[in-house]
Amino acid sequence: MTTAAHRPATLEDVARVAGVSRSTASRVIAGTGFASPAARKQVTAAVDQLGYVPNPAARALVRGGGVRLVVAVLGTSAAVLDDPYVHQVVGAAARVCTPAGVGVALYWLPFGDPRSLDQLDGDRSVCGVILVNTTEDLLAAVPRSLRGRVVSIGVGSATVPSFDVDNAAGSDEVLRHLYASGRRRIAMVTGPRWLPCAQRPVQTYRRLMAEAGLPERILPGDFRAPRGRTAAGEALRRWPDIDAIYAISDDTALGVIAGLRDAGARVPGDVAVAGFDDIPLAGMTNPALTTASHPVGRIAGAAATALLDGRPAAPVTLFPSALVARASA
């Protein structure tokens, strides 16, 4: 007996040819649960006869391994899902998951809602969760049943491994480059204050300014270009002698350049500008943006691989960041 030529054999076809129930055929193929030796022989023969190839997603469901890897992003609004950084994480995770027959889903975690992970708790279709924009409160809210199936891009904990860029070292290189080029009145535009990983560059900035005997000039930021544009104007008003601005994201740095131009300041003639991330646009602006590398694809790929492999990861895995010197500083 063969199936219709226009479609591949299904589990129902295997069960019918083997003369067993669908559930018995499923148990034999998945290698789980009880089945008599005779039933196993019949199902194996039917699989060979029909050329049946188990769907990896269906097989994962039977085994309870899950068919979805969820990229769960913490943010103050659902607009965080439109962030290009998030898109890079999803794309890198998909490249790892697709060969394994696992899909990737994007999920918004509303900021300030500690129960936002509860909907994933107990969902048999979820094989793992990658947390993005992780905070200490979010880590504390990870349901017990999800532990072992969660990793973080950002801060981690004793039960949630962390994968992240070494943005402290990258910021150190950028700031030392500004200092070596003769800049002494350096301001910084930060990231969101609620995001722990955004505080490491701030600590680096403060340490280096103290070592050099230079004043701290810090402005709050949010990783977005509009805030960078506004911050540039604030910096010029507060510190007219400023000669460099370091923003801890390239989007913010590009906004800073626009804001300086609005005020008639030349970049880098009057004020040098540097960012962080080395996004594709950074090398195509005028002037091209000095920045530090951020291997988002490698980080997200490693996080997804750790989840699919099911093996314990190191508590913290930091990926190096290096200076990318260009014309803006």
C-alpha positions in Angstrom: 0.0 0.0 0.0 1.3 3.5 -0.8 0.0 7.0 -0.1 -1.2 9.3 -2.8 1.7 10.6 -4.9 0.8 14.2 -4.3 1.6 14.1 -0.5 4.0 12.6 1.9 3.0 9.8 4.2 1.4 10.9 7.5 1.3 9.3 11.0 -2.3 8.3 10.2 -1.1 6.4 7.1 1.6 4.6 9.2 -1.0 3.6 11.8 -3.4 2.3 9.2 -0.8 0.2 7.4 0.6 -1.1 10.6 -2.9 -2.0 11.9 -2.4 -0.1 15.2 -3.8 3.1 16.7 -2.4 6.5 15.9 -1.2 6.9 19.5 0.7 3.5 19.4 2.3 4.5 16.1 3.3 7.8 17.7 4.8 6.1 20.7 6.9 3.8 18.6 8.2 6.5 16.3 8.9 8.9 19.2 10.6 6.1 21.3 8.4 6.9 24.3 5.8 5.0 26.3 4.8 1.3 26.0 4.2 -0.7 22.8 4.3 -4.4 22.4 7.2 -6.0 20.4 4.6 -7.0 17.7 3.3 -3.4 17.4 6.9 -2.0 17.2 7.7 -4.5 14.4 4.5 -3.6 12.5 5.0 0.2 12.8 8.7 -0.1 11.8 7.7 -2.1 8.7 5.0 0.5 7.8 7.5 3.4 8.2 9.9 1.6 5.8 7.2 0.8 3.4 5.7 4.3 3.2 9.0 6.2 3.5 7.5 8.1 6.4 9.6 11.0 7.7 8.5 12.3 11.1 7.9 16.0 11.3 10.5 17.4 13.7 8.0 19.8 15.3 5.4 17.1 15.9 8.1 14.8 17.2 9.3 17.5 19.6 5.7 18.0 20.9 5.3 14.2 21.6 8.6 14.2 23.5 7.7 17.4 25.4 10.7 19.2 24.0 8.8 22.1 22.6 8.6 23.5 19.1 9.1 27.2 19.8 12.0 29.2 21.1 10.6 32.5 22.5 12.6 35.8 22.4 11.0 37.7 25.3 11.8 41.4 25.3 11.3 43.6 28.3 10.1 47.2 27.4 8.0 50.1 28.5 5.8 49.6 25.4 5.3 47.2 22.6 7.3 49.5 20.3 10.4 47.7 21.7 9.6 44.8 19.3 10.4 47.1 16.4 13.9 47.7 17.6 16.5 46.7 14.9 18.6 45.1 17.7 15.7 42.8 18.6 15.3 41.9 14.9 19.0 40.9 14.9 18.4 38.6 18.0 15.4 37.0 16.3 17.2 36.4 13.1 20.3 34.9 14.7 18.1 32.6 16.8 16.1 31.5 13.7 19.3 30.6 11.9 20.1 28.2 14.8 16.6 26.9 15.3 15.4 26.3 11.7 17.6 23.2 11.1 16.3 21.7 14.3 12.7 22.2 13.2 12.1 24.7 15.9 10.3 28.1 15.3 11.1 31.4 16.9 8.4 33.6 18.4 8.7 37.2 19.6 7.1 38.2 22.9 6.7 41.5 24.7 7.2 41.6 28.4 5.6 44.8 29.7 8.0 46.7 32.0 6.8 46.6 35.7 4.7 43.5 35.3 6.5 40.7 37.2 3.9 38.2 36.1 4.4 38.7 32.4 6.3 35.4 32.0 3.5 33.4 33.5 1.8 32.8 30.1 4.9 30.9 29.0 4.9 28.8 32.2 3.7 25.3 31.5 3.4 25.8 27.7 4.6 22.5 26.3 5.3 24.1 22.9 8.1 26.3 24.4 11.5 24.7 24.4 13.3 27.7 25.7 13.2 31.5 26.3 15.8 34.1 25.6 15.3 37.2 27.8 16.3 40.5 26.3 16.6 43.8 28.3 16.8 41.7 31.4 16.5 43.3 34.9 17.0 41.8 38.4 13.2 41.9 38.9 12.5 40.0 35.7 15.1 37.3 36.7 13.4 37.0 40.1 10.0 36.5 38.4 11.1 33.5 36.2 8.8 30.7 37.1 10.4 27.7 38.6 9.2 25.4 35.8 11.0 27.5 33.2 14.4 27.4 35.0 16.8 25.4 32.9 15.0 26.6 29.8 15.8 30.3 30.1 18.9 32.3 29.2 19.5 36.1 29.2 21.1 38.5 26.9 22.2 40.9 29.5 22.3 40.4 33.3 21.9 36.9 34.5 21.6 35.0 37.8 22.5 31.8 39.6 19.7 30.0 37.6 19.7 32.0 34.4 22.9 32.0 32.3 23.9 35.3 30.7 25.2 36.0 27.2 26.3 39.6 26.5 28.8 41.9 24.9 31.6 43.3 27.1 30.4 46.8 26.7 32.6 48.0 29.6 35.8 47.0 27.8 34.4 48.4 24.5 33.6 51.7 26.1 37.0 51.8 27.7 38.6 51.6 24.2 36.4 54.3 22.8 37.0 56.7 25.7 40.7 56.1 25.6 40.7 56.8 21.9 39.0 60.1 22.5 41.5 61.0 25.2 44.4 60.0 23.0 43.1 62.3 20.2 43.4 65.3 22.6 39.8 65.5 23.8 39.5 66.5 27.5 35.9 67.7 27.9 34.0 64.6 27.2 30.3 64.1 27.8 28.4 60.9 27.9 24.8 60.1 26.8 23.7 56.9 28.7 21.1 54.2 28.1 17.9 53.7 30.1 18.6 53.9 33.8 16.5 50.8 34.5 18.6 48.6 32.3 21.5 47.0 34.3 23.7 46.2 31.3 23.6 49.9 30.3 25.2 50.9 33.6 28.5 49.2 32.9 29.7 51.8 30.4 28.7 54.6 32.8 30.9 53.0 35.5 33.7 52.8 33.0 33.3 56.5 32.0 33.3 57.6 35.6 36.4 55.6 36.4 38.4 56.9 33.5 37.3 60.5 34.1 38.4 60.2 37.7 41.8 58.7 36.7 42.4 61.5 34.3 41.2 64.2 36.7 38.4 65.3 34.3 34.9 66.3 35.2 31.9 64.0 34.7 29.4 65.3 32.2 26.5 62.7 32.0 23.2 63.0 30.2 20.4 60.4 30.3 19.6 58.6 27.1 17.4 55.8 25.8 19.3 54.2 22.9 17.2 56.3 20.4 18.3 58.9 17.9 15.7 61.6 18.9 17.1 61.6 22.5 20.6 61.9 21.1 19.6 65.0 19.1 18.1 66.6 22.2 21.0 65.6 24.4 23.5 67.3 22.0 21.7 70.6 22.4 21.6 70.2 26.2 25.3 69.4 26.3 26.2 72.6 24.3 24.1 74.7 26.6 25.4 73.2 29.9 29.0 72.9 28.8 29.9 75.3 26.0 33.5 74.1 26.0 32.6 70.5 25.3 34.9 68.8 22.7 33.6 65.2 22.6 30.4 63.2 23.2 30.3 59.5 23.7 26.8 57.8 23.3 26.4 54.2 24.3 24.4 53.3 21.2 25.0 54.2 17.5 21.4 55.3 17.1 21.9 57.8 19.9 25.3 58.9 18.5 23.8 59.6 15.1 21.1 61.8 16.8 24.0 63.6 18.6 25.6 64.4 15.3 22.3 65.8 14.0 21.9 67.9 17.1 25.4 69.3 16.9 24.8 70.3 13.2 21.5 71.9 14.2 23.5 74.1 16.6 26.2 74.9 13.9 28.9 72.7 15.6 31.3 70.9 13.3 31.9 67.1 13.7 34.7 66.3 14.5 36.2 69.8 14.2 34.4 71.3 17.2 33.0 68.2 18.9 34.1 64.6 18.3 31.3 62.0 18.5 31.5 58.2 19.1 28.9 55.5 19.6 28.6 51.8 20.4 27.3 48.8 18.3 28.8 49.3 14.9 25.5 49.2 13.1 25.7 49.0 9.3 24.8 52.7 8.9 27.7 53.7 11.1 30.2 53.3 8.3 28.1 55.1 5.7 27.3 58.4 7.5 29.1 61.7 6.9 31.3 61.7 8.8 31.5 57.9 9.3 30.9 57.1 13.0 33.6 56.0 15.4 32.2 53.2 17.5 32.8 49.8 19.1 31.8 46.4 17.8 28.8 44.5 19.2 28.5 40.9 17.8 24.7 40.6 18.3 24.4 37.6 16.0 27.1 35.6 17.7 25.6 36.4 21.1 22.1 35.5 20.2 23.2 32.4 18.3 25.2 31.2 21.3 22.2 31.8 23.6 19.8 29.8 21.2 22.4 27.0 20.9 22.6 26.6 24.6 18.9 26.2 24.9 18.6 23.7 22.1 21.5 21.6 23.3 20.0 21.5 26.8 23.4 21.6 28.4 24.3 23.9 31.3 26.0 27.1 30.1 28.6 29.1 31.9 27.0 31.6 34.4 28.3 34.6 32.3 29.6 34.5 28.7 31.0 37.8 27.5 31.8 38.5 23.9 34.6 41.0 23.1 34.0 44.5 21.8 36.7 46.4 19.9 37.2 50.0 18.8 36.2 50.8 15.2 37.9 54.2 14.6 36.4 56.4 11.8 36.2 60.0 10.9 33.8 61.3 13.6 36.4 61.0 16.3 
